[in-house]
Amino acid sequence: MAEILVVTSKIKEAIKAEGCNTASDAVDALSIKVSKMVKEAAARAKENGRKTVRGIDF
């Protein structure tokens, strides 16, 4: 597994607030999705001639 990009305790809190439990693989799966989103947003910024990723890139 690559580096975790989300705060595990905050994710678990958010899931608990929804009345659910967090499985052991949930945080890793979310981090993978976040990593993919970051790469896609960076690519969009570059396609638009920017080095700065903005909210609209997500």
C-alpha positions in Angstrom: 0.0 0.0 0.0 1.2 3.5 -0.8 1.2 6.4 1.6 -2.1 7.1 3.3 -3.4 10.5 2.1 -6.3 10.8 4.5 -6.5 11.2 8.3 -7.6 7.8 9.6 -9.2 9.1 12.8 -11.2 11.7 11.0 -12.5 9.2 8.5 -13.5 6.8 11.2 -15.3 9.6 13.1 -17.2 10.6 10.0 -18.3 7.0 9.3 -19.2 6.5 13.0 -21.3 9.7 12.8 -23.3 8.1 10.0 -24.0 5.1 12.3 -21.6 2.7 10.7 -18.4 0.9 11.6 -15.2 1.1 9.6 -13.7 -2.0 8.1 -10.0 -2.5 8.2 -9.6 -1.9 4.5 -11.9 1.1 4.2 -9.2 3.8 4.9 -6.8 2.2 2.4 -9.5 2.1 -0.3 -10.4 5.7 0.3 -6.7 6.8 0.2 -6.4 5.0 -3.2 -9.4 7.0 -4.5 -8.0 10.2 -3.2 -4.6 9.5 -4.9 -6.4 8.9 -8.2 -8.4 12.1 -7.8 -5.2 14.1 -7.1 -3.4 12.7 -10.2 -6.4 13.5 -12.4 -6.7 17.0 -11.0 -3.0 17.7 -11.5 -3.3 16.4 -15.1 -6.3 18.8 -15.7 -4.3 21.7 -14.3 -1.3 20.9 -16.6 -3.7 20.6 -19.6 -4.9 24.1 -18.9 -1.3 25.5 -18.7 -1.3 25.8 -14.9 0.9 24.3 -12.2 -1.6 25.2 -9.6 -4.4 22.7 -8.9 -7.7 24.5 -8.2 -11.0 23.2 -6.9 -12.5 23.2 -10.4 -9.8 20.6 -11.4 -11.5 18.1 -9.1 
